[in-house]
Amino acid sequence: QVQLVESGGGLVQPGGSLRLSCAASGFTLGYYTIGWFRQAPGKEREGVSCISRSDGKTYYADSVLGRFTISRDNTENTVYLQMNSLKPEDTAVYYCARMHFLLSPSLRSEQYDYWGQGTQVTVSS
């Protein structure tokens, strides 16, 4: 069955870096747009970044543009989110998700059909 498993979260000081991984199984990663989302306590889920299935084009929320980089390794069936210059406001549970097959890339969560369990990222001194 379709599974997405995130890893790489943890506690980091402001200005630090983390790399999140999203390991996919049960489907061919290269055929789907994959997105990263996050949800902080008391806040709505926010789209962070996605990478297109067709041409590998990347998209970012304004809040992370220039600091986060999404990439994919189709041979490893894994998507990565490199997070640099982390800020306390980046603290959240981070989720990866698979987009519905035929939709154009977006950061709208309702357009994603399978989700991982999430990994906690805490940015604090």
N, CA, C and O atoms as a MOPAC input file, in Angstrom:
PM7 MOZYME 1SCF
protein

 N      0.83200 1    -1.17900 1     0.00000 1
 C      0.00000 1     0.00000 1     0.00000 1
 C      0.87700 1     1.24200 1     0.00000 1
 O      2.07600 1     1.17800 1     0.27000 1
 N      0.24900 1     2.37500 1    -0.30900 1
 C      0.97500 1     3.63800 1    -0.34900 1
 C      1.39300 1     4.05000 1     1.05300 1
 O      0.57700 1     4.08300 1     1.97400 1
 N      2.66900 1     4.36300 1     1.20000 1
 C      3.18000 1     4.85200 1     2.48100 1
 C      4.18700 1     5.96400 1     2.25100 1
 O      4.97400 1     5.93500 1     1.30600 1
 N      4.14000 1     6.94600 1     3.14500 1
 C      5.10900 1     8.03300 1     3.18000 1
 C      5.62500 1     8.12600 1     4.60700 1
 O      4.83800 1     8.21900 1     5.54900 1
 N      6.93900 1     8.10100 1     4.76900 1
 C      7.52600 1     8.11900 1     6.10300 1
 C      8.56100 1     9.23800 1     6.18200 1
 O      9.57300 1     9.22000 1     5.48100 1
 N      8.28600 1    10.21000 1     7.05000 1
 C      9.20200 1    11.32300 1     7.24100 1
 C     10.23200 1    11.00200 1     8.30900 1
 O      9.97100 1    10.22500 1     9.22700 1
 N     11.39300 1    11.60100 1     8.18200 1
 C     12.43300 1    11.49200 1     9.20000 1
 C     13.33000 1    12.71900 1     9.10400 1
 O     13.26700 1    13.47800 1     8.13700 1
 N     14.16800 1    12.90100 1    10.12800 1
 C     15.13100 1    13.98800 1    10.09500 1
 C     14.80600 1    15.17400 1    10.97900 1
 O     15.60600 1    16.10300 1    11.09100 1
 N     13.64700 1    15.15600 1    11.60500 1
 C     13.30600 1    16.26000 1    12.47800 1
 C     14.13500 1    16.24300 1    13.75700 1
 O     14.87600 1    15.29600 1    14.02000 1
 N     13.99700 1    17.30600 1    14.54700 1
 C     14.72500 1    17.38500 1    15.79800 1
 C     14.75600 1    18.79300 1    16.33300 1
 O     14.02500 1    19.67100 1    15.87500 1
 N     15.61800 1    18.99200 1    17.31200 1
 C     15.80400 1    20.28900 1    17.95800 1
 C     17.04900 1    20.95400 1    17.36900 1
 O     18.11400 1    20.34000 1    17.30300 1
 N     16.91200 1    22.19800 1    16.94600 1
 C     18.03600 1    22.93100 1    16.36900 1
 C     17.97100 1    24.37300 1    16.83300 1
 O     16.89100 1    24.90500 1    17.08600 1
 N     19.12600 1    25.00100 1    16.94300 1
 C     19.18300 1    26.39900 1    17.36100 1
 C     18.83000 1    27.31300 1    16.19000 1
 O     19.00800 1    26.92900 1    15.03400 1
 N     18.33800 1    28.50100 1    16.47200 1
 C     18.07500 1    29.47400 1    15.39300 1
 C     19.32200 1    29.68000 1    14.54400 1
 O     20.43500 1    29.79500 1    15.05800 1
 N     19.10900 1    29.72300 1    13.22600 1
 C     20.21800 1    29.84100 1    12.29800 1
 C     20.78400 1    28.51800 1    11.84400 1
 O     21.60700 1    28.47300 1    10.93000 1
 N     20.35400 1    27.44100 1    12.47100 1
 C     20.86200 1    26.11500 1    12.12600 1
 C     20.14800 1    25.51000 1    10.93800 1
 O     19.30400 1    26.14000 1    10.30200 1
 N     20.51400 1    24.25400 1    10.65200 1
 C     19.97900 1    23.54900 1     9.48700 1
 C     19.51400 1    22.15300 1     9.86800 1
 O     20.00600 1    21.54300 1    10.81800 1
 N     18.55300 1    21.66900 1     9.09800 1
 C     18.09900 1    20.28900 1     9.17800 1
 C     17.75500 1    19.82800 1     7.78000 1
 O     17.39800 1    20.63700 1     6.92300 1
 N     17.86000 1    18.52600 1     7.54400 1
 C     17.37400 1    17.94900 1     6.29800 1
 C     16.33500 1    16.88700 1     6.60900 1
 O     16.62100 1    15.89400 1     7.27800 1
 N     15.14600 1    17.10600 1     6.12100 1
 C     14.06900 1    16.13900 1     6.27900 1
 C     14.04700 1    15.20400 1     5.07700 1
 O     14.34900 1    15.59900 1     3.95000 1
 N     13.68100 1    13.95400 1     5.34700 1
 C     13.52300 1    12.96100 1     4.28300 1
 C     12.09700 1    12.43400 1     4.28600 1
 O     11.45400 1    12.32800 1     5.33000 1
 N     11.62500 1    12.11100 1     3.10800 1
 C     10.30400 1    11.51300 1     2.93200 1
 C     10.49300 1    10.27200 1     2.07800 1
 O     10.69200 1    10.36900 1     0.86700 1
 N     10.42900 1     9.11000 1     2.70700 1
 C     10.61700 1     7.84800 1     1.99200 1
 C      9.26200 1     7.32000 1     1.55100 1
 O      8.35400 1     7.13600 1     2.36200 1
 N      9.14400 1     7.07900 1     0.24800 1
 C      7.87900 1     6.62500 1    -0.32200 1
 C      7.94300 1     5.14400 1    -0.66800 1
 O      8.98500 1     4.63400 1    -1.08000 1
 N      6.81700 1     4.46300 1    -0.49800 1
 C      6.70800 1     3.06700 1    -0.90600 1
 C      5.29400 1     2.79800 1    -1.37900 1
 O      4.35600 1     3.51100 1    -1.02300 1
 N      5.15500 1     1.75600 1    -2.19000 1
 C      3.84000 1     1.39800 1    -2.69900 1
 C      3.44800 1     2.11000 1    -3.97300 1
 O      2.37400 1     1.85900 1    -4.52200 1
 N      4.31000 1     2.99800 1    -4.45100 1
 C      4.05100 1     3.67500 1    -5.71400 1
 C      5.38100 1     4.20500 1    -6.25900 1
 O      6.38100 1     4.24400 1    -5.54300 1
 N      5.38000 1     4.60800 1    -7.51300 1
 C      6.59200 1     5.14600 1    -8.13900 1
 C      6.64700 1     6.65100 1    -7.92700 1
 O      5.82100 1     7.39600 1    -8.45500 1
 N      7.62600 1     7.08700 1    -7.15100 1
 C      7.71200 1     8.48100 1    -6.72900 1
 C      7.71900 1     9.44200 1    -7.91100 1
 O      7.08000 1    10.49300 1    -7.86600 1
 N      8.43300 1     9.08600 1    -8.95200 1
 C      8.60700 1     9.99000 1   -10.08200 1
 C      7.32900 1    10.32300 1   -10.83000 1
 O      7.30600 1    11.26200 1   -11.62600 1
 N      6.26900 1     9.56800 1   -10.58900 1
 C      5.01300 1     9.80700 1   -11.28800 1
 C      4.12000 1    10.83600 1   -10.58700 1
 O      3.06000 1    11.19300 1   -11.10200 1
 N      4.55600 1    11.31700 1    -9.40000 1
 C      3.68700 1    12.16600 1    -8.59100 1
 C      4.40300 1    13.42600 1    -8.11400 1
 O      5.60000 1    13.41200 1    -7.83000 1
 N      3.64400 1    14.51100 1    -8.03400 1
 C      4.11300 1    15.70300 1    -7.32300 1
 C      4.06700 1    15.40800 1    -5.82100 1
 O      3.08800 1    14.86300 1    -5.31000 1
 N      5.14000 1    15.77800 1    -5.13200 1
 C      5.22900 1    15.56700 1    -3.68600 1
 C      5.38200 1    16.91900 1    -3.00400 1
 O      6.13000 1    17.78200 1    -3.46200 1
 N      4.66700 1    17.08500 1    -1.91300 1
 C      4.71600 1    18.34100 1    -1.18300 1
 C      5.12700 1    18.16400 1     0.26600 1
 O      4.99300 1    17.08700 1     0.84800 1
 N      5.62800 1    19.24100 1     0.82800 1
 C      5.90100 1    19.33300 1     2.26800 1
 C      4.96200 1    20.37100 1     2.87000 1
 O      4.77000 1    21.45200 1     2.31300 1
 N      4.38500 1    20.03000 1     4.00900 1
 C      3.49600 1    20.91400 1     4.74000 1
 C      3.96200 1    20.95600 1     6.19200 1
 O      4.75100 1    20.11800 1     6.62700 1
 N      3.47100 1    21.92700 1     6.92000 1
 C      3.78200 1    21.98900 1     8.34600 1
 C      2.59300 1    22.53200 1     9.10800 1
 O      1.76500 1    23.27000 1     8.57400 1
 N      2.53200 1    22.14500 1    10.37200 1
 C      1.46600 1    22.62700 1    11.23800 1
 C      2.03000 1    22.90400 1    12.61200 1
 O      2.55500 1    22.01200 1    13.27800 1
 N      1.91600 1    24.14500 1    13.02300 1
 C      2.33900 1    24.56100 1    14.36000 1
 C      1.14400 1    24.49300 1    15.29500 1
 O      0.00300 1    24.55400 1    14.83800 1
 N      1.38400 1    24.36600 1    16.60800 1
 C      0.26900 1    24.29300 1    17.56100 1
 C     -0.65400 1    25.49400 1    17.43700 1
 O     -0.20400 1    26.64000 1    17.43800 1
 N     -1.93700 1    25.22300 1    17.33100 1
 C     -2.91500 1    26.28900 1    17.26000 1
 C     -3.03300 1    26.97900 1    15.92300 1
 O     -3.77400 1    27.95200 1    15.78500 1
 N     -2.29700 1    26.47400 1    14.92100 1
 C     -2.33400 1    27.09700 1    13.60400 1
 C     -2.79800 1    26.09800 1    12.55200 1
 O     -2.75000 1    24.88600 1    12.76100 1
 N     -3.24300 1    26.62400 1    11.42800 1
 C     -3.66300 1    25.76800 1    10.32900 1
 C     -2.45300 1    25.17500 1     9.61500 1
 O     -1.34500 1    25.70900 1     9.67600 1
 N     -2.69900 1    24.05800 1     8.94000 1
 C     -1.64200 1    23.44500 1     8.15600 1
 C     -1.24500 1    24.37400 1     7.02000 1
 O     -2.09900 1    24.97100 1     6.36600 1
 N      0.05500 1    24.49000 1     6.79000 1
 C      0.60400 1    25.42600 1     5.81000 1
 C      1.43700 1    24.67100 1     4.77400 1
 O      2.27000 1    23.83500 1     5.12500 1
 N      1.21100 1    24.96600 1     3.52600 1
 C      2.04300 1    24.40300 1     2.47500 1
 C      3.40800 1    25.06900 1     2.46600 1
 O      3.50200 1    26.29600 1     2.47900 1
 N      4.47100 1    24.26500 1     2.44400 1
 C      5.83100 1    24.77700 1     2.51100 1
 C      6.49900 1    24.74700 1     1.13200 1
 O      7.06200 1    25.74100 1     0.67400 1
 N      6.42000 1    23.59000 1     0.48900 1
 C      7.11700 1    23.42600 1    -0.79100 1
 C      6.58000 1    22.19900 1    -1.49900 1
 O      6.05500 1    21.28400 1    -0.86400 1
 N      6.71200 1    22.18100 1    -2.81900 1
 C      6.40700 1    20.96300 1    -3.56300 1
 C      7.32600 1    20.87500 1    -4.77700 1
 O      7.91300 1    21.86300 1    -5.21900 1
 N      7.42600 1    19.65000 1    -5.29700 1
 C      8.26600 1    19.40000 1    -6.46000 1
 C      7.44700 1    18.63600 1    -7.47700 1
 O      6.84700 1    17.60600 1    -7.17200 1
 N      7.43300 1    19.16100 1    -8.69200 1
 C      6.56500 1    18.64300 1    -9.74100 1
 C      6.99200 1    17.26000 1   -10.22000 1
 O      8.18000 1    16.94400 1   -10.27800 1
 N      5.99800 1    16.44500 1   -10.56000 1
 C      6.27700 1    15.10200 1   -11.07400 1
 C      6.84300 1    15.14800 1   -12.48800 1
 O      7.64500 1    14.29200 1   -12.86100 1
 N      6.43700 1    16.12700 1   -13.26700 1
 C      6.74400 1    16.08200 1   -14.69600 1
 C      8.13400 1    16.63200 1   -15.01300 1
 O      8.88900 1    16.01700 1   -15.76600 1
 N      8.46900 1    17.78100 1   -14.44600 1
 C      9.72800 1    18.43500 1   -14.82400 1
 C     10.60800 1    18.77300 1   -13.63400 1
 O     11.65900 1    19.39500 1   -13.79000 1
 N     10.17900 1    18.36400 1   -12.43700 1
 C     10.99400 1    18.63800 1   -11.26200 1
 C     10.99100 1    20.09000 1   -10.83000 1
 O     11.81100 1    20.50000 1   -10.00900 1
 N     10.06300 1    20.87800 1   -11.38500 1
 C      9.98800 1    22.28700 1   -10.99000 1
 C      9.59600 1    22.37100 1    -9.52300 1
 O      8.79600 1    21.57800 1    -9.02500 1
 N     10.17800 1    23.34800 1    -8.84900 1
 C      9.94400 1    23.48900 1    -7.41400 1
 C      9.15400 1    24.74500 1    -7.08700 1
 O      9.22800 1    25.74700 1    -7.79900 1
 N      8.40500 1    24.67600 1    -6.01200 1
 C      7.55300 1    25.76000 1    -5.55800 1
 C      7.75300 1    25.93000 1    -4.05800 1
 O      7.95900 1    24.95600 1    -3.33300 1
 N      7.69100 1    27.19000 1    -3.59600 1
 C      7.92600 1    27.47200 1    -2.19200 1
 C      6.94000 1    28.50900 1    -1.67000 1
 O      6.50500 1    29.40500 1    -2.39300 1
 N      6.60400 1    28.36100 1    -0.39500 1
 C      5.87500 1    29.42700 1     0.28400 1
 C      6.81600 1    30.61200 1     0.47600 1
 O      8.02800 1    30.44000 1     0.60900 1
 N      6.25100 1    31.80500 1     0.48800 1
 C      7.08100 1    33.00500 1     0.65600 1
 C      7.88200 1    32.95700 1     1.94800 1
 O      8.99200 1    33.48600 1     2.01800 1
 N      7.31900 1    32.32500 1     2.96700 1
 C      7.95200 1    32.31800 1     4.28600 1
 C      9.24600 1    31.50700 1     4.32100 1
 O     10.05300 1    31.67200 1     5.23600 1
 N      9.45100 1    30.63600 1     3.33700 1
 C     10.65700 1    29.79400 1     3.34800 1
 C     11.52200 1    30.00500 1     2.11600 1
 O     12.60500 1    29.42800 1     2.01600 1
 N     11.06300 1    30.82200 1     1.17800 1
 C     11.80400 1    31.03700 1    -0.06100 1
 C     13.20500 1    31.55600 1     0.22900 1
 O     13.38500 1    32.51400 1     0.98000 1
 N     14.20000 1    30.90500 1    -0.38100 1
 C     15.59000 1    31.29100 1    -0.16800 1
 C     16.25200 1    30.59500 1     0.99500 1
 O     17.47200 1    30.66600 1     1.14400 1
 N     15.47100 1    29.92000 1     1.82700 1
 C     16.03500 1    29.21000 1     2.97500 1
 C     15.86800 1    27.69000 1     2.86800 1
 O     16.71700 1    26.93000 1     3.33300 1
 N     14.77700 1    27.26400 1     2.25700 1
 C     14.48000 1    25.82900 1     2.12600 1
 C     14.68000 1    25.40400 1     0.67300 1
 O     14.45500 1    26.17600 1    -0.25900 1
 N     15.11000 1    24.15000 1     0.50900 1
 C     15.27900 1    23.58400 1    -0.83300 1
 C     14.69100 1    22.18300 1    -0.86400 1
 O     15.05300 1    21.33100 1    -0.05300 1
 N     13.78600 1    21.94900 1    -1.80100 1
 C     13.19900 1    20.61800 1    -1.97400 1
 C     13.90600 1    19.92000 1    -3.12200 1
 O     14.27400 1    20.55100 1    -4.11300 1
 N     14.09300 1    18.62100 1    -2.98500 1
 C     14.70600 1    17.83000 1    -4.05200 1
 C     14.16100 1    16.41200 1    -3.98900 1
 O     13.54500 1    16.00700 1    -3.00300 1
 N     14.40200 1    15.66900 1    -5.05900 1
 C     13.91800 1    14.29000 1    -5.06800 1
 C     14.97500 1    13.37100 1    -5.66900 1
 O     15.74200 1    13.77300 1    -6.54500 1
 N     15.00400 1    12.14300 1    -5.19000 1
 C     15.85600 1    11.10100 1    -5.75200 1
 C     14.93800 1     9.95300 1    -6.13100 1
 O     14.56300 1     9.13600 1    -5.29000 1
 N     14.58300 1     9.90100 1    -7.39700 1
 C     13.62100 1     8.89200 1    -7.83200 1
 C     14.16700 1     7.47900 1    -7.71300 1
 O     13.40100 1     6.52900 1    -7.55600 1
 N     15.47900 1     7.33300 1    -7.78600 1
 C     16.05900 1     5.98800 1    -7.66600 1
 C     15.93000 1     5.47700 1    -6.23100 1
 O     15.82900 1     4.27300 1    -5.99700 1
 N     15.93600 1     6.40900 1    -5.27500 1
 C     15.78800 1     6.04500 1    -3.86700 1
 C     14.34900 1     6.20400 1    -3.39200 1
 O     14.03600 1     5.92100 1    -2.23500 1
 N     13.47700 1     6.65700 1    -4.28500 1
 C     12.07100 1     6.89900 1    -3.92100 1
 C     11.95400 1     7.80800 1    -2.69900 1
 O     11.15400 1     7.55200 1    -1.79900 1
 N     12.75600 1     8.86500 1    -2.67800 1
 C     12.81900 1     9.74800 1    -1.51700 1
 C     12.80400 1    11.20800 1    -1.95600 1
 O     13.43400 1    11.58600 1    -2.94300 1
 N     12.07200 1    12.01500 1    -1.20200 1
 C     12.07100 1    13.46900 1    -1.37400 1
 C     12.69700 1    14.09300 1    -0.12700 1
 O     12.47600 1    13.63400 1     0.99400 1
 N     13.47600 1    15.13900 1    -0.34500 1
 C     14.18400 1    15.79900 1     0.74100 1
 C     13.72400 1    17.25100 1     0.87500 1
 O     13.27400 1    17.87200 1    -0.08800 1
 N     13.85100 1    17.76800 1     2.08700 1
 C     13.64100 1    19.19100 1     2.33600 1
 C     14.82900 1    19.68000 1     3.15400 1
 O     14.92900 1    19.40600 1     4.35000 1
 N     15.72500 1    20.40500 1     2.49800 1
 C     16.86600 1    21.00800 1     3.17400 1
 C     16.42900 1    22.35100 1     3.74600 1
 O     15.98100 1    23.23300 1     3.01400 1
 N     16.56200 1    22.49300 1     5.03800 1
 C     16.10900 1    23.71100 1     5.72100 1
 C     17.31000 1    24.41600 1     6.33800 1
 O     17.95700 1    23.87900 1     7.23700 1
 N     17.60300 1    25.60700 1     5.85900 1
 C     18.71500 1    26.40400 1     6.37000 1
 C     18.19700 1    27.67700 1     7.02700 1
 O     17.04000 1    28.05800 1     6.84800 1
 N     19.06100 1    28.31900 1     7.78200 1
 C     18.71700 1    29.58600 1     8.45000 1
 C     17.38700 1    29.46800 1     9.18700 1
 O     16.51100 1    30.32300 1     9.05800 1
 N     17.25900 1    28.41600 1     9.94400 1
 C     15.99000 1    28.15000 1    10.62000 1
 C     15.67700 1    29.21200 1    11.66000 1
 O     16.56500 1    29.75100 1    12.32000 1
 N     14.37900 1    29.49600 1    11.78700 1
 C     13.88600 1    30.50300 1    12.71800 1
 C     12.93000 1    29.83800 1    13.70900 1
 O     12.37900 1    28.77900 1    13.40900 1
 N     12.72700 1    30.43100 1    14.86700 1
 C     11.76000 1    29.85800 1    15.82600 1
 C     10.37000 1    29.66600 1    15.21100 1
 O      9.66000 1    28.72700 1    15.56900 1
 N      9.98600 1    30.53600 1    14.30100 1
 C      8.66300 1    30.40900 1    13.68400 1
 C      8.57500 1    29.24300 1    12.69500 1
 O      7.49600 1    28.96100 1    12.17600 1
 N      9.68700 1    28.56800 1    12.43100 1
 C      9.64900 1    27.34300 1    11.61800 1
 C      9.26900 1    26.12500 1    12.44300 1
 O      9.06700 1    25.04100 1    11.89600 1
 N      9.17100 1    26.29400 1    13.75400 1
 C      8.80600 1    25.18700 1    14.63000 1
 C      7.41900 1    24.66900 1    14.28200 1
 O      6.44900 1    25.42700 1    14.25600 1
 N      7.33400 1    23.36400 1    14.01300 1
 C      6.07100 1    22.75300 1    13.60000 1
 C      6.29500 1    21.26100 1    13.39700 1
 O      7.42700 1    20.77800 1    13.40300 1
 N      5.18900 1    20.54300 1    13.21700 1
 C      5.27400 1    19.17800 1    12.70000 1
 C      5.26700 1    19.27900 1    11.18000 1
 O      4.40400 1    19.93500 1    10.59600 1
 N      6.22700 1    18.63100 1    10.55300 1
 C      6.36000 1    18.66800 1     9.10100 1
 C      5.87600 1    17.35400 1     8.50200 1
 O      6.23400 1    16.27000 1     8.96000 1
 N      5.05300 1    17.48100 1     7.46700 1
 C      4.47200 1    16.32200 1     6.79300 1
 C      4.84100 1    16.34500 1     5.31300 1
 O      4.91600 1    17.40900 1     4.69900 1
 N      5.07100 1    15.16000 1     4.74800 1
 C      5.12200 1    15.08300 1     3.29900 1
 C      3.83500 1    14.42300 1     2.81200 1
 O      3.18500 1    13.67700 1     3.54300 1
 N      3.48600 1    14.71200 1     1.57300 1
 C      2.22800 1    14.22800 1     1.03000 1
 C      2.34400 1    14.04300 1    -0.47300 1
 O      3.15600 1    14.68500 1    -1.13900 1
 N      1.50800 1    13.14300 1    -0.99100 1
 C      1.45100 1    12.86000 1    -2.42500 1
 C      0.24100 1    13.53700 1    -3.02900 1
 O     -0.87600 1    13.42200 1    -2.52300 1
 N      0.48200 1    14.25000 1    -4.12800 1
 C     -0.59900 1    14.97700 1    -4.77300 1
 C     -1.42400 1    14.03400 1    -5.65900 1
 O     -0.90400 1    13.05200 1    -6.19000 1
 N     -2.70900 1    14.34400 1    -5.80900 1
 C     -3.53600 1    13.63100 1    -6.77400 1
 C     -2.86200 1    13.64900 1    -8.13400 1
 O     -2.26600 1    14.65300 1    -8.52400 1
 N     -2.95500 1    12.53100 1    -8.86200 1
 C     -2.11400 1    12.26900 1   -10.01800 1
 C     -2.17900 1    13.33600 1   -11.10700 1
 O     -1.13400 1    13.74100 1   -11.61700 1
 N     -3.34700 1    13.79500 1   -11.47200 1
 C     -3.48200 1    14.61500 1   -12.67100 1
 C     -3.51900 1    16.11300 1   -12.40500 1
 O     -3.67300 1    16.89900 1   -13.34000 1
 N     -3.38100 1    16.52400 1   -11.14000 1
 C     -3.49500 1    17.94400 1   -10.83300 1
 C     -2.17800 1    18.66400 1   -11.05800 1
 O     -1.10600 1    18.06600 1   -10.96300 1
 N     -2.26600 1    19.94800 1   -11.35500 1
 C     -1.06700 1    20.77100 1   -11.49400 1
 C     -0.50300 1    21.07400 1   -10.11400 1
 O     -1.26300 1    21.18500 1    -9.15100 1
 N      0.81000 1    21.21000 1    -9.99900 1
 C      1.43400 1    21.43600 1    -8.68700 1
 C      0.85100 1    22.64300 1    -7.94800 1
 O      0.61700 1    23.69900 1    -8.53400 1
 N      0.62800 1    22.45700 1    -6.66500 1
 C      0.15800 1    23.55500 1    -5.81400 1
 C      0.49700 1    23.20900 1    -4.37700 1
 O      0.95800 1    22.10700 1    -4.07900 1
 N      0.26000 1    24.16900 1    -3.49100 1
 C      0.46700 1    23.95600 1    -2.05900 1
 C     -0.86700 1    23.92400 1    -1.32400 1
 O     -0.93800 1    24.25000 1    -0.14000 1
 N     -1.91500 1    23.53100 1    -2.02700 1
 C     -3.23200 1    23.40700 1    -1.41900 1
 C     -3.39100 1    21.99800 1    -0.86800 1
 O     -3.38200 1    21.03200 1    -1.63100 1
 N     -3.53500 1    21.87000 1     0.42900 1
 C     -3.51200 1    20.55400 1     1.06400 1
 C     -4.64300 1    19.65100 1     0.59800 1
 O     -4.49400 1    18.42900 1     0.59200 1
 N     -5.77100 1    20.23300 1     0.20700 1
 C     -6.90100 1    19.39700 1    -0.20700 1
 C     -6.63500 1    18.67500 1    -1.52200 1
 O     -7.40600 1    17.79500 1    -1.90600 1
 N     -5.57100 1    19.02700 1    -2.21000 1
 C     -5.22200 1    18.38200 1    -3.47100 1
 C     -4.23900 1    17.23300 1    -3.28400 1
 O     -3.74400 1    16.67300 1    -4.26200 1
 N     -3.95400 1    16.88100 1    -2.03400 1
 C     -3.03800 1    15.78300 1    -1.71800 1
 C     -3.83700 1    14.64600 1    -1.10300 1
 O     -4.72900 1    14.87500 1    -0.28600 1
 N     -3.51100 1    13.40900 1    -1.50200 1
 C     -4.34600 1    12.29800 1    -1.06900 1
 C     -3.69300 1    11.36900 1    -0.04700 1
 O     -4.40300 1    10.72200 1     0.72300 1
 N     -2.38300 1    11.28500 1    -0.01800 1
 C     -1.71500 1    10.44200 1     0.97000 1
 C     -0.71200 1    11.28100 1     1.75300 1
 O     -0.00200 1    12.11700 1     1.19600 1
 N     -0.67600 1    11.02900 1     3.07400 1
 C      0.13400 1    11.82300 1     3.98200 1
 C      0.99100 1    10.92300 1     4.86800 1
 O      0.58800 1     9.81300 1     5.21800 1
 N      2.17300 1    11.41400 1     5.22300 1
 C      2.97200 1    10.74400 1     6.22400 1
 C      2.49800 1    11.07700 1     7.62000 1
 O      1.52600 1    11.80900 1     7.80100 1
 N      3.19200 1    10.53400 1     8.60700 1
 C      2.77300 1    10.70700 1    10.00600 1
 C      3.35200 1    11.96900 1    10.62000 1
 O      2.91200 1    12.39400 1    11.68800 1
 N      4.32500 1    12.57000 1     9.96600 1
 C      4.90300 1    13.82100 1    10.43300 1
 C      6.17100 1    13.63000 1    11.24300 1
 O      6.40400 1    12.57700 1    11.83800 1
 N      6.99000 1    14.68300 1    11.25000 1
 C      8.20100 1    14.71000 1    12.05700 1
 C      8.32600 1    16.08800 1    12.68700 1
 O      8.12700 1    17.10100 1    12.01800 1
 N      8.65100 1    16.12700 1    13.96000 1
 C      8.69100 1    17.38600 1    14.71600 1
 C      9.99500 1    18.13900 1    14.45900 1
 O     11.08300 1    17.57100 1    14.54300 1
 N      9.86700 1    19.39900 1    14.15100 1
 C     11.01400 1    20.30900 1    14.04000 1
 C     10.83300 1    21.40600 1    15.07500 1
 O      9.81900 1    22.10400 1    15.08200 1
 N     11.82000 1    21.55400 1    15.95000 1
 C     11.78000 1    22.58500 1    16.97800 1
 C     13.01900 1    23.45500 1    16.85300 1
 O     14.14900 1    22.97100 1    16.91600 1
 N     12.78300 1    24.75500 1    16.67500 1
 C     13.88400 1    25.70500 1    16.54600 1
 C     13.87500 1    26.58000 1    17.79400 1
 O     12.97400 1    27.39500 1    17.99400 1
 N     14.88600 1    26.39600 1    18.61900 1
 C     14.91700 1    27.09200 1    19.90700 1
 C     16.34100 1    27.13200 1    20.42700 1
 O     17.14100 1    26.22700 1    20.19000 1
 N     16.63600 1    28.21400 1    21.14800 1
 C     17.94300 1    28.31900 1    21.78900 1
 C     17.87800 1    27.81200 1    23.22700 1
 O     18.88700 1    27.82200 1    23.93200 1

